[in-house]
Amino acid sequence: MTESEQAQQQSAEPQAAPGGDNGGDLVGAAAARTNGKSVVFPVEQALVTDGGGCIAPLAIGYETYGALNADRSNAILLCHALTGDQYAAGVHPVTGKPGWWEAMVGPGKPFDTERYFLICSNVVGGCMGTTGPSSVNPATGRPYGLDFPVVTIRDMVRAQAMLIDHLGIETLFCVAGGSMGGMQVLQWAASYPERVFAAMPIATAAKHTAQNIGFNEVGRQAVMADPDWRGGRYLEQGVRPEKGLAVARMSAHITYLSEAALQRKFGRKLQDRSAPTFSFDADFQVENYLRYQGLAFVERFDANSYLFVTRACDYFDLAADYGGSLAQAFKDTKTRFCVVAFTSDWLYPTSDSRAIVHALNAGGASVSFVEIESDKGHDAFLLHEPVFIATTRGFLEAAAAARGLKGRA
């Protein structure tokens, strides 16, 4: 989703855009990123990608919340959206803000850390501890840049499976996530059905449409048109394509909201002025808000990673891997599903979720479907939505009862 994966940013009131680079340099950011858990797999455990590339050694940055029970049956994998990361809850070590799913993860919350063992890893191709284009290529001693293999959603899931194996977990109680995270959920259910007891794909799709691909291409071209992109070699030259990446984020951020939400929050209100300036300054609050979002984003995300993760979403087409039949991806699966959509999500509209539900029904799966009335757009799954919270809690409690998990400790 892709999306405004930092929920607190979307819900923030309009504010003045920062007057410059206030977030520190890449070295400082990289230092902050070493705080989380990480595993580095030996070279012989390389990740071979769908495109024929090879990532070795592979490092995966991840966070865990709660405790694994004695029979290792209470593990839940949380899959982050497009520009999210492993910090689903707590304080993010780079931004200092709450994790992207703070509304859902914690004691007494739907993903109850007193009952479940939660795992969230940064995707391969990311920039928060997992090997990606900003990582050092052992063959050259320089950052990979565009030499990093183009990855797919299935590659991301393979890497997650390596982490789950490393943690000694045979079967996941649940895999859950929204937007690009929801794509990972679907891929998990298709690739490892015997390892997923329950699955919750949220605000997602089984393939990208031409419109989805088009929006992503606008963002990629904005990054690559920035003179400081330097053919993807900007880290070696001590610069960053901040302007291009900020524009990419501004464009994408609009797709995460809804017209109703934008109108309610901003309308045509002016920013700190009583009349138009008749210039190209940010006269309107919505302009100022988007500029702020763009500037804040470049402080926590790598430009090349943005290219790679958006490309992974574009290549995602689960049915294509099963002879063009999405139902075949889930044929005879024993996994229990809860598919969730939001009425105002126009990035991954309800019709995308219904297509998934129909395929699951055709494949004989146990599936429930909930369309939640909301005017908050695609990012509704990251915000405080009471019906979504109740839906998640109810699904997990029913699945826990079916699996024989005990109540809260």
FIMAR-9751 format. One record per residue (C-alpha): x, y, z. Coordinates in steps of 0.05 Angstrom, whole numbers, plus 32768, in hexadecimal, padded with zeros to 4 digits. Layout:
BEGIN
XYZ
...
This chain:
BEGIN
800080008000
801A80187FFC
8015804E8016
801B807A804D
803480428076
803F807180AF
7FF7807980C7
800780B280F5
801F80DB80BA
7FDE80D38094
7FB480E680D0
7FDF812280E3
7FC0816780DC
7FDC819580A6
801D81B480BD
805581DF80A2
808481BA8074
80CA81B38090
80F881EA8079
812F81BB8062
815281798070
8144816E80BA
814C812380BD
8197811880BD
81C280F68089
81C280AE8072
81FA809B80A2
81D080B180DD
8193808D80C3
81BA804E80B6
81D5804F80FD
818F80558119
8179801980EF
81A77FE98113
817B7FE88151
814D7FB0813B
81567F658136
817A7F4A80F9
81907F0780DD
81C47EFD80A7
81BF7EBC8082
81FF7E99806B
82127EA08022
81FD7E598013
81B67E6D8027
81AF7E9E7FEE
816D7EBB7FD8
81647EAA7F8F
81327EDB7F71
80FB7ECF7F3E
81237EFA7F0D
81607ECD7F12
81877EF87F42
81AB7EE07F81
81AF7F057FC3
81E67EEB7FF0
81F07EF68028
81A97F098039
819B7F338076
81547F3B8092
81427F7180C4
81077F6080EF
80E27F6E8130
80BB7F40815E
80857F508190
806A7F2381C7
80827EDD81D7
80827E9C81B1
805B7E6681D7
80767E2181E8
805B7DFE81AA
806B7E38817C
80237E3E8165
80157E878172
80427EA9813F
80257EDF8112
804B7EFD80D8
803A7F4680CA
804A7F5C8083
80567FA68078
803D7FD0803F
80667FF38009
809180238031
808780058075
80BA7FDD809C
80C37FAD80D5
80AF7FE0810A
80657FD0810F
805F7FE98156
80868010818A
80B3804A817A
80D3804B8135
811E8052813E
812780818102
80E980AD8105
80DB80AA814F
809180A0813F
80638066814F
806780278125
803C802180E7
80097FF28108
8008800F814D
7FBC8010814C
7FBB7FC48144
7FF87FA88168
80017FA681B3
7FE47F8C81F4
7F987F8481EE
7F997F9A81A5
7F837F6C816D
7FCA7F548162
7FD17F4881AD
80197F4581C3
80037F228203
7FE67EE981DA
800C7EE68198
80547EE78181
80587F1B814A
808F7F1E8116
80987F5780E4
80D37F5A80B4
80EB7F8D8083
80E17F74803C
811B7F608010
812B7F9D7FE5
811A7FCB8020
81477FFB8045
813E7FEB808F
816E7FB2809E
815A7F818067
81887F7B802A
81747FAC7FF5
81927FDB7FC1
81B380077FF7
81D77FCA8014
821F7FBC8003
82287F8D7FC8
825E7F5B7FDF
82767F537F98
82887F9D7F91
828C7FBA7FD7
825B7FF07FC1
82117FF97FCC
81EA7FCD7F9C
81C180057F7D
81A17FEB7F3D
81CE7FAD7F3F
819F7F927F74
81727F5C7F56
812B7F727F47
81007F4D7F7A
80B87F357F7C
80847F2C7FB2
80947EE27FB0
80DE7EF27FBC
80CA7F1B7FF9
80A17EE08013
80DA7EAF8007
81077EDC8031
80D27EDE8068
80CD7E928066
81187E8F8072
810F7EBB80AF
80D57E9180C9
81007E5380C1
81397E7680E6
81097E848120
80F77E3A8123
80AE7E448112
808E7E0F80E6
80477E2B80DF
80307E7380E6
7FEF7E7D810B
7FE07EB880DE
7FFE7EE380A7
7FE07F2980A3
7FED7F69807D
7FD07FA08052
7FDF7FBB800D
80237F9E7FF7
80207F798039
7FDF7F598022
80017F427FE3
80357F1F800E
7FFC7EFE8036
7FDE7EE37FF6
80227ECA7FDE
802E7EA88021
7FEB7E84801C
7FFA7E6E7FD5
80437E5B7FDE
80417E3D8024
7FF87E298032
800E7DF38064
80337E28808D
7FFA7E5B8093
7FBF7E4B80C1
7F9C7E8E80B6
7FA67EC78085
7F8D7F0F8085
7F997F358043
7F827F7D804D
7F767FB4801A
7F9C7F8F7FE4
7F977F6D7FA0
7FAF7F2D7F7E
7FCF7F567F47
7FDF7F9E7F35
7FB37FC17F03
7FCC7FEF7ECB
7FB9802A7EF7
7FE2800F7F32
801E80047F04
801480497EE6
8016806D7F2A
805480467F3E
807680577EFC
806A80A27F08
808C809B7F4B
80C780757F2F
80D180A77EF7
80CF80E07F2A
810880BF7F50
813180AF7F12
812780F57EF5
814881157F32
819081287F1E
81A8810F7F62
819080C87F53
81D180BF7F2B
81BC807F7F09
81AD80607F4D
81F4806E7F66
81E380A97F93
81FB80897FD4
824180837FB9
824080CC7FA4
822680E67FE6
81E481017FCC
819B80EC7FCE
816380F67F9B
813881177FD0
810E81427FA1
80FC81087F73
80EC80D97FAC
80C2810F7FCF
809981197F90
809080CE7F89
807680CC7FD0
804781067FC5
802880E57F89
802180A27FAB
800580C17FEB
7FC980DC7FC6
7FB680957FB3
7FB7807F7FFB
7F8180B0800E
7F3B80BD7FF4
7F1C80FA7FD6
7EED80FF8011
7F2680FC8042
7F4E8131801D
7F11815E8018
7F0081558061
7F4781648079
7F5A819A8048
7F2581B08016
7F3E81EF7FF6
7F58820D8037
7F9682398030
7FD6822D8057
7FE782648089
7FCD829C805D
7F8C82C08050
7F9282C78005
7FB682A47FCB
7FFD82BC7FBE
7FF782B37F73
8037828B7F73
804B82427F74
805482417FBE
802A820F7FE6
7FED823C7FEB
7FBD82027FFB
7FC181D78039
7FBF81988010
7FFD81AE7FE9
802281BC802A
800C81798046
80268152800A
80678178800A
807081668053
8062811D8044
8096811D800D
80CB813E8038
80BE81108073
80C180D28047
810680DF802B
812380DE8071
810F8096807E
810F8073803A
814280628005
813280797FBE
814B80397F9C
8122800F7FCC
80E680367FB6
80F480207F6E
80FC7FD77F81
80BF7FCF7FAF
80907FF27F7F
80AA7FC57F47
809D7F887F72
80547F9D7F79
804D7FA97F2F
80667F637F1F
80367F437F50
80017F197F2C
7FF17EDC7F55
7FC27EBB7F23
7FF87EBE7EED
80217E8C7F15
7FE77E5B7F14
7FD37E587ECB
7FAB7E997ED0
7F7C7E7D7F04
7F7E7E9F7F48
7F537E677F65
7F8B7E357F55
7FBA7E5C7F83
7F8D7E497FBE
7F737E067FA7
7F627DD87FE2
7F857E078013
7F777DFC805D
7F897E44806F
7F517E6E808D
7F4A7EB3806C
7F2D7EF6807F
7F2F7F288044
7F247F718056
7F157FAC8028
7F027FF58034
7ECC8019800D
7EF580577FFC
7F3480327FE8
7F3E80427F9E
7F8580297F9B
7F707FE27FAA
7F247FE67FA5
7EF27FB57FC2
7EEC7F937F7E
7F357F7B7F86
7F247F5C7FC9
7EE57F3B7FAD
7F0E7F1B7F76
7F3A7EFC7FAC
7EFE7EE47FD3
7EDF7EC57F95
7F207EA07F86
7F247E877FCD
7EDC7E6F7FC9
7EEB7E4B7F88
7F297E2C7FA7
7EFF7E117FE1
7F1E7E3E8016
7EFF7E548057
7EF87E9F804D
7ED37EDA806B
7ECF7F1E804A
7EC47F62806A
7EBB7FA38045
7EC37FDC8077
7EA0801F806D
7ED580548072
7EE68096804F
7F3080928062
7F4680718021
7F7A803B8019
7FA0804D8059
7F63803E8084
7F837FFC8099
7FBB802380BB
7F8C805080E2
7F5D8048811C
7F21802880FB
7EF480078130
7ED27FD78100
7F167FC080E4
7F317FB7812B
7EF47F8E813F
7EF87F6580FE
7F417F54810A
7F367F428152
7EFB7F168141
7F1F7EF1810A
7F5C7EE48134
7F337ECD816F
7F0B7E9C8144
7F4B7E828124
7F6C7E7B8168
7F307E538181
7F347E268143
7F7E7E1A8150
7F777E10819A
7FA07E4C81AF
7F967E6181F7
7F7F7EA6820C
7FAB7EE08222
7FE37ED18252
